[in-house]
Amino acid sequence: MTHAKPLPHDAARLHVTGAARYIDDIPTPRGTLHLAFGLSAIASGRILAIDLSMVRAAEGVVAVLQAEDLPSACDCSPSAHDEPLLSDGTLHYIGQPIFLVVARSHLAARKAAQLADIAYDKTSPILTIADALAANSRFEDGPRIWERGDPFPAISDARHQLDGSIDIGGQEHFYLEGQAALVFPQENADMVVHSSTQHPTEIQHKVAHALHLPMHAVRVETRRMGGGFGGKESQGNALAIACAVAAQATGQPCKMRYDRDDDFMITGKRHDFRISYQVGFDDQGQIAGLSFRQYARCGWAQDLSLPVCDRAMLHADNAYYLPTIRIESHRLRTNTQSATAFRGFGGPQGMVGIEAVMDQIAAYLGLDPLDVRRKNYYNAPSKKGRRRTPYGQIVRDFALHEMTDRLMDTSHYMERRNAIYQWNAKNPVLKRGLALTPVKFGISFTLTHLNQAGALVHVYQDGSISLNHGGTEMGQGLFQKVAQIAASRFGVGIDLVRITATDTSKVPNTSATAASSGSDLNGMAVAAACDTIRSRIAAHLAGKYGGTPRGVIFADGRVIAADANLSFAEAAQSAYEARVSLSSTGFYKTPKLKWDRLRGAGRPFFYYAYGAACSEVVIDTLTGEYRILRADLLHDAGASLNPALDIGQVEGGFVQGAGWLTMEELVWDNKGRLQTHAPATYKIPATGDTPPVFNVDLWDAPNPEATIYRSKAVGEPPFMLGISVWSALQQAVAATGTGQVHLNAPATPERVLAAVERVRDGN
Amino acid sequence: MSKKQHYAITVNGKEEEFLAEPRELLIYTLRERLNITGPHIGCETSHCGACTVTIDGKSVKACTMFVAQANGKDITTIEGIGGPDNLHPLQNAFKEHHGLQCGYCTPGMIIRATKLLEEIPNPTEEEIRFGMSGNICRCTGYQNIVKSIQAAAAEMNAAKEAAE
């Protein structure tokens, strides 16, 4: 079967020759105009006076638009209608778009955008968690609270108690292709939009809404993105709307591509969190009661912050059974970029919270952190009890006991732990640390109605197959996986299948390609469409050659019906001549979901994906610098749809997750200006930052739930394998003295050094 | 605005003559003037490497070179080393060994790797990682990029030996 093969990415041949087209590579007609935003220089306040005469007079400028020049507020928000395209006079963060320049070239637009003369009335910005709490500046009326039992008596009755808190930084997506959109105005006021987006339907909806058009007047096409990671779920809306507005105003095609600095300054990032905890536990470290407070800096607009913070709460347990638990989640409004979706969608922050607790318990009791983790694991499926999550869903296929056993074995965890203990005793300056951490990640959109997908499949009379679905390709290999599914359904080679650009006029009302759900949802929808066509061909051939439709075999490029043995092309031709429709839609909705987010109760997830990682680091206690020496990863992709693509997701996710918790640091100054707004100051992992020993395996067991070919989603879960690096750094710091380890994330060398000094001083 | 000047550069074996402002960035010359869109714009500050090309035998980031500095020079972009039907061994290795995901960094990676393998035909993993450290990838975690370069080096060395 084609679907489980490790075939290359569908566009690999185009990528390696530079022939794969991104938005900025699409040939544009003469007269295409280029856009840039003029940005706010203050974090909070309003515009007193604005003089754009220099901007208008600049070379190449065609038009300059302010809020009052727009056909509507041109709301860009995916949720709360609180993001006007251009400032309405009030200002909420440094980088907020105030005006829009339309010019004859990209550089002319950017240069002109610098020439505005704006007088501001500044107010005191709300920047930090403390600022926001003091001002009660938040989304929703108060904290969201989920409880199971009352943890506080359980904590105070327990043998031991600990409390503490950890700060967890945000993260810039740094998709290599920045945000971009290109709009071609059509007859009848229609718009064709090319957008680098994970969510073409949202772009269609927002552009239509901004221009007072029905959705059928806007067609959005997305062939590929140069990386998304959640950063193109909602953050592309502003560019597409701006291009459509300018195209409507000028009648010319319009293109907008953020310069990298603008991309950093304007768009949202991963939410930074502070998580505080109180925990009670026994002598073995088993938790009796736990209370978390999660504080998220959401930025100036709501965007996707509510579901992000919900998912942080939903992953406060990670892999651990918590008999009594209270989670309080504060969604704080601050005068910074509006934090948005980023791979894991709050899950990683929630997980770091509980992993910090595990490490603290182990240090307090003098136990190996892995023993404490295993003591708290959910029960294996064979055992009763300890299987219910804080929100009531039963963990039915908890694979982490076996996965941990295997990873301990393949990574030689015990031998290395002991060797490191001895090595650290002999080495006063360099210290090593080793950690093995688990991941359990829930799969499905927590907004239940998003768990649906559509597909459109055509079989042509020459046997070639054209395929379209609602998912978008951002490098993850979704198109390749779905093409392999279609090839398997028809029993043909992959070369007969052509995947076409995601297009809102082919498959409507799609969900974002997000929540790791791309292949689960779209793979099923495509399979359904293929099966409809295959059944029609089978019925036709059974009628023509005898036998039953069910008895018709599609395999190895052949179609066998009774005594007839046809090529797939001959079968298609025969069906065509018999006037059989060879085109079908397909539809899928995820079963079994039932979720009440206000109560925090129900079954938000169809299933869980699991993983485990063992990382070793070495730190220099004189400078705080460190290296990752080795990583061993074991990840559950179910029955993999394409093991090569899945391993790529695991490796890339781990490195990105490790980057988040180690070197990727976002710094805002006390005026609210993001100081790390380009690669010169914001460092993502490079070739030399990955571990020299890097072993990656898939846990290749079929999904017990009936997903497409029993596979599991693999986009987000491996990101959280990176937590093992941060935990290993804590172990290395702990080896320097007797004090309590406190290592906020990202664990930059400065923070590691400070943590070492505290531990040495016994504080 | 400074006056336009006459420039002549050779790109992928083809001589190109045009008038341009001296401070036009080479990446814009390639992409917008000559429609060579394989080199991509990632950061425009020479950090990411998506725009890497070869100029007179050296790897150069085309986003931070003026067209005036490229005058009279010989430039090779990803389009110049092989097409979809005649892949360079490095192009084939990146395809077969999954050395790409979103693909945006790929042309710069491969064109940089061509120079690396000229300088060090049989590099160690460490030499590959050091030699490629000016090109960043956000998707792959680099493992398959390193493997692709190793596979291409082996294939190119074997072909060289067979020819000798």
Contacts between the chains, C-beta under 8 A, distances in Angstrom:
chain1	res1	chain2	res2	distance
A	6	B	98	8.0
A	8	B	95	5.3
A	8	B	96	6.3
A	8	B	98	6.3
A	9	B	95	8.0
A	9	B	98	7.0
A	9	B	100	6.6
A	9	B	101	7.1
A	9	B	103	7.7
A	11	B	103	6.5
A	12	B	94	7.4
A	12	B	95	4.0
A	12	B	98	7.9
A	12	B	100	6.4
A	12	B	103	7.8
A	13	B	84	5.2
A	13	B	87	7.4
A	13	B	95	6.0
A	14	B	84	7.0
A	14	B	103	7.6
A	15	B	94	7.7
A	15	B	95	7.8
A	15	B	100	5.1
A	15	B	103	3.3
A	15	B	106	4.6
A	15	B	107	7.8
A	16	B	78	7.8
A	16	B	87	6.6
A	16	B	90	7.9
A	16	B	91	3.9
A	16	B	92	7.5
A	16	B	94	4.9
A	16	B	95	5.2
A	16	B	100	7.1
A	16	B	106	6.0
A	16	B	107	7.9
A	16	B	110	6.2
A	17	B	38	7.2
A	17	B	78	6.5
A	17	B	79	7.0
A	17	B	82	6.6
A	17	B	83	5.7
A	17	B	84	5.2
A	17	B	87	7.2
A	17	B	91	6.2
A	18	B	37	6.9
A	18	B	38	2.2
A	18	B	39	7.3
A	18	B	77	6.9
A	18	B	78	3.8
A	18	B	79	5.4
A	18	B	106	7.9
A	18	B	107	4.3
A	19	B	38	7.4
A	19	B	79	8.0
A	19	B	83	7.8
A	19	B	84	6.2
A	20	B	103	5.3
A	21	B	37	7.6
A	22	B	40	7.2
A	22	B	104	6.8
A	24	B	31	7.7
A	24	B	37	7.5
A	24	B	40	7.7
A	24	B	41	6.6
A	25	B	31	8.0
A	25	B	37	4.1
A	27	B	35	7.6
A	59	B	1	7.0
A	107	B	28	7.7
A	173	B	138	7.9
A	174	B	138	5.4
A	175	B	102	7.5
A	175	B	104	7.9
A	175	B	138	6.4
A	176	B	40	7.4
A	176	B	42	5.0
A	176	B	48	6.4
A	176	B	50	5.8
A	176	B	102	6.7
A	176	B	104	4.0
A	176	B	105	5.3
A	176	B	136	7.5
A	176	B	137	7.3
A	176	B	138	5.5
A	177	B	40	7.1
A	177	B	42	7.4
A	177	B	102	7.2
A	177	B	104	4.7
A	178	B	41	7.9
A	178	B	42	7.7
A	224	B	102	7.2
A	224	B	103	7.4
A	225	B	102	6.5
A	226	B	40	7.3
A	226	B	102	4.9
A	226	B	103	7.0
A	226	B	104	3.1
A	227	B	101	8.0
A	227	B	102	4.5
A	227	B	104	6.3
A	227	B	138	5.2
A	227	B	139	6.1
A	228	B	102	7.9
A	229	B	138	7.4
A	257	B	41	7.8
A	259	B	44	6.6
A	260	B	42	7.2
A	260	B	43	4.6
A	260	B	44	6.1
A	260	B	45	7.1
A	474	B	102	5.9
A	475	B	100	7.7
A	475	B	101	3.5
A	475	B	102	2.8
A	475	B	103	6.6
A	475	B	104	7.9
A	475	B	139	4.9
A	476	B	101	6.7
A	477	B	101	7.1
A	644	B	98	5.0
A	645	B	98	7.2
A	647	B	98	7.9
A	648	B	98	5.5
A	648	B	101	6.0
A	648	B	139	7.7
A	648	B	140	6.0
A	648	B	141	8.0
A	648	B	144	6.2
A	651	B	140	6.5
A	651	B	141	3.8
A	651	B	143	4.8
A	651	B	144	7.3
A	652	B	101	6.5
A	652	B	138	8.0
A	652	B	139	4.9
A	652	B	140	5.0
A	652	B	141	4.4
A	653	B	141	7.7
A	654	B	141	6.3
A	655	B	141	3.5
A	655	B	142	7.1
A	656	B	138	7.1
A	656	B	141	7.4
A	678	B	43	6.7
A	678	B	45	5.9
A	678	B	47	7.5
A	679	B	43	5.0
A	679	B	45	6.5
A	679	B	47	3.7
A	679	B	48	6.0
A	679	B	136	7.5
A	680	B	45	6.1
A	680	B	47	6.2
A	684	B	136	6.3
A	684	B	138	6.4
A	685	B	136	8.0
A	685	B	141	7.6
A	685	B	142	7.8
A	686	B	133	5.3
A	686	B	136	5.6
A	686	B	142	7.9
A	687	B	128	7.5
A	687	B	129	4.4
A	687	B	130	7.9
A	687	B	132	4.8
A	687	B	133	5.2
A	687	B	135	7.6
A	687	B	142	4.8
A	687	B	145	7.3
A	687	B	146	7.2
A	688	B	129	4.9
A	688	B	130	6.6
A	688	B	133	5.3
A	690	B	129	8.0
A	690	B	141	6.1
A	690	B	142	5.4
A	690	B	143	7.0
A	692	B	125	7.5
A	692	B	126	7.8
A	694	B	143	6.0
A	696	B	143	7.5
